[in-house]
Amino acid sequence: MAYKDSVERTTQRTQTKITGMVTCKTGSSNGVVKDLSAEGICFQLYFDIGAKTGQEVTIRSEELGFLTGMVRWYRGDKIGIKLNLSSNTAAQISSYYKHFRP
């Protein structure tokens, strides 16, 4: 089977500049949510926190509130976080789009 150059996303991503903090068992760092979807976040860290694939994380931001998830990937100063899906998570993301996005 041929290698795919791109990954098909199940949900649309929105570019953002939301500031916040990510915390995991190995540390915490402020940073920026670079993109957001109903299922995940790309977070650019200001400081390396040693996050590894599969590690549980929490995300706190004024716009999104408190979210939890799992590290899916890490590349340089960015980590991909799969959000723990719940009605609360969906409501928080929906609220962000309603109140903070033009």
C-alpha positions, 0 to 999 in steps of 0.5 A: 500500500502506498504511503499517504502524504496527508492525514484525513481529519474527521473534524475541521480545524480552526487556526487560533491564538488562544493563550493557556497552560498545559500540565502533565505529570512531568511539568507545565508550560504556558503556550498557545493553542495553534489550532482547535477542533471538536476532538483535539488541539495543537498546542505550542509550548513555551517550555519543554515539559517532557510530554510523551505520547499517551500521557494525560494532560490538562489544558487551562485557558480563559477562552476554553476553560479547563479541558483534559486530554491525551498527548497524541504526538509531539514535534519540537515545541508543539504537542497534539492533544486528543481531547477527552470527549464529553458533553462538557468539552463540546459545550466549552468549545461551542462557547468559544466559537460563539463568544470569542470567534468573529 
